[in-house]
Structures are given as C-alpha cells and as structure tokens.
C-alpha cells in the first residue's frame, strides 16, 4: 500500500513541483492538495492521509497552527514540514506544535521521498543543516527547559540513556533493537518511558534534546560492546 499524502503550500507552482517529485515513486500517492493550513486540516479530516507535507509559512493559517490542530485527529497524520530557509525559531516552534520532521524545499528527489517514508513509519527527520543550526543556537545559551531535561536525563537508567542517545542519532526502533540486543517491543517500552520522563511529545523532540545535552549515539554503542 502506498503512503497517502496531503500536500499543502500556498504557492501552486511549489505544490506542482513537490507533487512531481513525489509522483516519481509508487510508494507515495498524493491524495489531496491544499493552499493553507485551514484547508489542510479539513482535507486531513476527510481523507485521513498517512502524512501531511506542509509549508511552514503560509498566509491566513500557517503550517505551525495547522500542525497543532492536526494533533486532535485520531489517528493523527504524520507531519513533514517544508521550508526554504533554516529559521531556528520556526523550526523549534514547529516541533513544539507536533511536527514529525523537516525537509528543505531544495532537497533532492531521493531525500524528499525518504523523508516522507521515514515520518510515515513514525521516525523523525531532521536535515543536517537544520540540526546544525539548532545545536549552534543552543551552545552557550542553554534554556531552562534544556537544563531541566539534563537533570531528568541524569535520572534515567543506563539503558534508557542508551536508547535516548540512539534516538538522537535518528535510529528507528529496529536499529535501536539491533544496537542494544533487544526485542523491538522492549524498545517501544523504553522509548515511551524516555518520552514521559523528558516530558516531550514525540521522538523528534527527544532527539533534539539528546543533541542539545551532548548525548552521542556512538557512546551507546560503546556501552553495549
């Protein structure tokens, strides 16, 4: 079954370009298009897509506002935000609103397709350019939230810290299970506990916190060696 996608951008030419890229694979089917966030929510309610690929900045109702509204759907679609520029504040706001990942509008065909398929599986997507920007902005100006997260991480058990470190490296449950010699069902339990302890809503937010507090996936691998 292909991944059903609703595509959202206020520029018809941009929508046409992104759709043309996604149409190059049989693994993705664009089932609807919207020109603003309000229309995106209406389509999502009616079409129940697997993924909403949505521009961050749009007039009327922005992608960030729409992402917040989409959290109320059950099951909710995964949300991949599109952006032309790396704006730290917008990226942080989008993740807080419930976005599952980001893709640059300049991404190549293969990168965009992989991003859609990855978020459809429930895994985060953060391009290196955006991750670098967020880490650089966080250096030397640790927020109270990150400081509190650092304290919470300190209370996590060793296995939970290893899982968090691997999440920070973008690993999905299968890769974490392989690295830590666990069953995938066990990994899911650990991930749920980590999210609850850190008081974050999704894996992407946990991954960003792992980067901000300096947890390295390589360390998790070394601890299991």
C-alpha positions as a printed NumPy array, in Angstrom:
array([[  0.   ,   0.   ,   0.   ],
       [  1.385,   3.441,  -0.88 ],
       [  1.746,   6.186,   1.717],
       [ -1.16 ,   8.602,   1.225],
       [ -0.082,  12.241,   1.34 ],
       [ -1.869,  15.579,   1.535],
       [  0.335,  18.325,   0.111],
       [ -0.003,  21.849,   1.477],
       [  1.57 ,  25.051,   0.135],
       [  0.121,  28.445,  -0.704],
       [  2.124,  28.585,  -3.961],
       [  0.52 ,  26.433,  -6.695],
       [  3.828,  26.163,  -8.574],
       [  5.589,  24.868,  -5.455],
       [  2.847,  22.304,  -4.908],
       [  3.116,  21.194,  -8.519],
       [  6.892,  20.815,  -8.198],
       [  6.747,  18.817,  -4.971],
       [  3.944,  16.637,  -6.338],
       [  6.002,  15.917,  -9.464],
       [  8.864,  14.731,  -7.24 ],
       [  6.638,  12.517,  -5.1  ],
       [  4.926,  11.082,  -8.177],
       [  8.233,   9.542,  -9.282],
       [  7.712,   6.659,  -6.84 ],
       [  4.887,   4.141,  -6.464],
       [  5.438,   4.149,  -2.699],
       [  3.719,   7.53 ,  -2.296],
       [  0.331,   8.75 ,  -3.519],
       [ -0.711,  12.404,  -3.28 ],
       [ -4.425,  12.186,  -2.447],
       [ -5.128,  15.882,  -1.885],
       [ -3.732,  19.404,  -2.112],
       [ -4.397,  22.484,  -0.008],
       [ -3.406,  26.138,  -0.198],
       [ -3.409,  26.995,   3.515],
       [ -3.458,  25.422,   6.954],
       [ -7.224,  25.586,   7.451],
       [ -7.872,  23.752,   4.205],
       [ -5.169,  21.244,   5.144],
       [ -6.969,  20.33 ,   8.364],
       [-10.286,  19.972,   6.508],
       [ -8.688,  17.641,   3.951],
       [ -6.962,  15.621,   6.656],
       [-10.272,  15.099,   8.465],
       [-11.948,  13.965,   5.245],
       [ -9.149,  11.983,   3.566],
       [ -7.274,  10.61 ,   6.609],
       [ -3.822,  10.722,   4.967],
       [ -0.795,   8.973,   6.416],
       [  1.374,  12.087,   6.036],
       [  0.734,  15.81 ,   5.624],
       [  3.597,  17.504,   3.759],
       [  3.156,  21.163,   4.618],
       [  4.853,  24.516,   4.178],
       [  5.764,  26.28 ,   7.407],
       [  4.951,  29.84 ,   6.35 ],
       [  1.571,  30.452,   4.754],
       [ -0.876,  33.381,   4.916],
       [ -4.15 ,  33.024,   6.809],
       [ -3.476,  29.79 ,   8.739],
       [  0.208,  28.817,   8.933],
       [  1.622,  25.318,   8.819],
       [  2.523,  25.57 ,  12.502],
       [ -1.049,  26.429,  13.502],
       [ -2.358,  23.614,  11.306],
       [  0.101,  21.172,  12.908],
       [ -1.347,  21.998,  16.327],
       [ -4.885,  21.392,  15.078],
       [ -3.914,  18.09 ,  13.462],
       [ -2.865,  16.718,  16.857],
       [ -6.549,  16.344,  17.704],
       [ -7.17 ,  13.759,  14.953],
       [ -7.279,  10.07 ,  15.853],
       [ -5.247,   8.574,  14.375],
       [ -3.354,  11.71 ,  13.543],
       [ -1.338,  12.011,  10.339],
       [  2.418,  12.358,  10.488],
       [  3.575,  15.867,   9.642],
       [  6.566,  16.702,   7.452],
       [  7.229,  20.427,   7.312],
       [  8.704,  22.075,   4.231],
       [ 10.875,  25.154,   4.451],
       [ 13.08 ,  27.133,   2.097],
       [ 15.204,  28.624,   4.885],
       [ 16.714,  27.361,   8.137],
       [ 14.919,  29.509,  10.725],
       [ 15.758,  28.294,  14.231],
       [ 12.709,  29.814,  15.889],
       [ 10.282,  28.482,  13.282],
       [ 11.828,  25.015,  13.447],
       [ 11.59 ,  24.897,  17.241],
       [  8.008,  26.194,  17.152],
       [  7.019,  23.6  ,  14.542],
       [  8.399,  20.707,  16.588],
       [  6.63 ,  22.022,  19.68 ],
       [  3.416,  22.083,  17.612],
       [  3.83 ,  18.372,  16.864],
       [  5.743,  18.214,  13.584],
       [  7.476,  14.882,  12.98 ],
       [ 10.183,  16.161,  10.683],
       [ 11.509,  18.8  ,   8.321],
       [ 12.564,  18.78 ,   4.699],
       [ 14.2  ,  21.607,   2.8  ],
       [ 12.436,  22.669,  -0.388],
       [ 15.807,  22.371,  -2.088],
       [ 16.025,  18.66 ,  -1.176],
       [ 16.752,  16.224,  -3.971],
       [ 14.131,  13.763,  -5.162],
       [ 15.533,  10.857,  -3.191],
       [ 15.894,  12.894,   0.   ],
       [ 12.309,  14.134,  -0.104],
       [ 10.911,  10.676,  -0.792],
       [ 12.979,   9.158,   2.033],
       [ 11.77 ,  11.89 ,   4.393],
       [  8.113,  11.178,   3.627],
       [  8.563,   7.422,   4.013],
       [ 10.547,   7.854,   7.236],
       [  7.982,  10.035,   9.008],
       [  5.23 ,   7.692,   7.773],
       [  6.963,   4.949,   9.785],
       [  6.932,   7.14 ,  12.889],
       [ 10.605,   8.108,  12.832],
       [ 11.915,  11.694,  12.997],
       [ 13.541,  13.524,  10.098],
       [ 15.848,  16.479,  10.701],
       [ 18.148,  17.533,   7.822],
       [ 21.776,  18.064,   8.875],
       [ 21.552,  21.784,   8.018],
       [ 18.66 ,  22.269,  10.453],
       [ 20.165,  20.086,  13.175],
       [ 23.451,  22.014,  12.944],
       [ 21.627,  25.327,  13.233],
       [ 19.703,  24.245,  16.307],
       [ 22.786,  22.899,  18.03 ],
       [ 24.782,  26.057,  17.272],
       [ 21.991,  28.255,  18.596],
       [ 21.796,  26.209,  21.801],
       [ 25.548,  26.361,  22.58 ],
       [ 26.282,  28.782,  25.379],
       [ 22.644,  29.708,  25.906],
       [ 21.043,  26.675,  27.494],
       [ 17.357,  27.259,  28.088],
       [ 15.67 ,  26.417,  31.415],
       [ 13.847,  23.631,  29.57 ],
       [ 17.104,  22.05 ,  28.398],
       [ 18.663,  22.447,  31.835],
       [ 15.666,  20.658,  33.326],
       [ 15.932,  17.974,  30.635],
       [ 19.59 ,  17.483,  31.569],
       [ 18.533,  16.853,  35.158],
       [ 15.857,  14.403,  34.025],
       [ 18.307,  12.575,  31.774],
       [ 20.562,  12.205,  34.779],
       [ 17.77 ,  10.294,  36.495],
       [ 17.282,   7.903,  33.565],
       [ 18.611,   4.396,  33.862],
       [ 21.594,   3.313,  31.806],
       [ 19.508,   1.523,  29.164],
       [ 17.148,   4.483,  28.866],
       [ 20.091,   6.831,  28.288],
       [ 21.41 ,   4.478,  25.606],
       [ 18.007,   4.484,  23.899],
       [ 17.891,   8.292,  24.068],
       [ 21.396,   8.554,  22.616],
       [ 20.402,   6.359,  19.669],
       [ 17.218,   8.376,  19.185],
       [ 19.465,  11.42 ,  18.921],
       [ 21.267,   9.704,  16.072],
       [ 17.995,   9.197,  14.202],
       [ 17.72 ,   5.465,  14.857],
       [ 14.328,   3.799,  14.49 ],
       [ 13.116,   1.029,  16.807],
       [ 14.584,  -1.725,  14.654],
       [ 18.043,  -0.125,  14.651],
       [ 17.896,   0.51 ,  18.408],
       [ 16.881,  -3.106,  18.993],
       [ 19.816,  -4.316,  16.906],
       [ 22.328,  -1.996,  18.623],
       [ 21.186,  -2.843,  22.143],
       [ 20.313,  -6.517,  21.558],
       [ 16.657,  -6.016,  22.5  ],
       [ 13.312,  -7.055,  21.059],
       [ 11.505,  -4.231,  19.255],
       [  8.625,  -4.487,  21.716],
       [ 11.061,  -3.861,  24.564],
       [ 12.482,  -0.851,  22.727],
       [  8.986,   0.628,  22.379],
       [  8.579,   0.42 ,  26.135],
       [ 11.888,   2.146,  26.745],
       [ 11.068,   4.894,  24.231],
       [  7.718,   5.555,  25.929],
       [  9.404,   5.851,  29.326],
       [ 12.078,   8.184,  27.95 ],
       [  9.47 ,  10.487,  26.378],
       [  7.449,  10.542,  29.602],
       [ 10.494,  11.273,  31.775],
       [ 11.708,  14.073,  29.497],
       [  8.174,  15.442,  29.187],
       [  8.332,  15.63 ,  25.397],
       [  5.599,  14.7  ,  22.948],
       [  7.489,  12.762,  20.286],
       [ 10.75 ,  11.133,  19.23 ],
       [ 11.905,  14.182,  17.294],
       [ 11.79 ,  16.417,  20.358],
       [ 13.674,  13.762,  22.334],
       [ 16.296,  13.527,  19.582],
       [ 16.837,  17.286,  19.622],
       [ 17.251,  17.263,  23.395],
       [ 19.769,  14.432,  23.106],
       [ 21.843,  16.587,  20.748],
       [ 21.493,  19.674,  22.906],
       [ 22.713,  17.923,  26.054],
       [ 25.55 ,  16.193,  24.219],
       [ 24.423,  12.558,  24.173],
       [ 26.207,  10.708,  21.359],
       [ 24.882,   7.552,  19.646],
       [ 28.466,   6.272,  19.429],
       [ 28.597,   6.185,  23.231],
       [ 25.51 ,   3.988,  23.361],
       [ 27.147,   1.544,  21.01 ],
       [ 30.346,   1.505,  23.042],
       [ 28.424,   0.758,  26.236],
       [ 26.946,  -2.343,  24.666],
       [ 30.2  ,  -3.612,  23.215]])
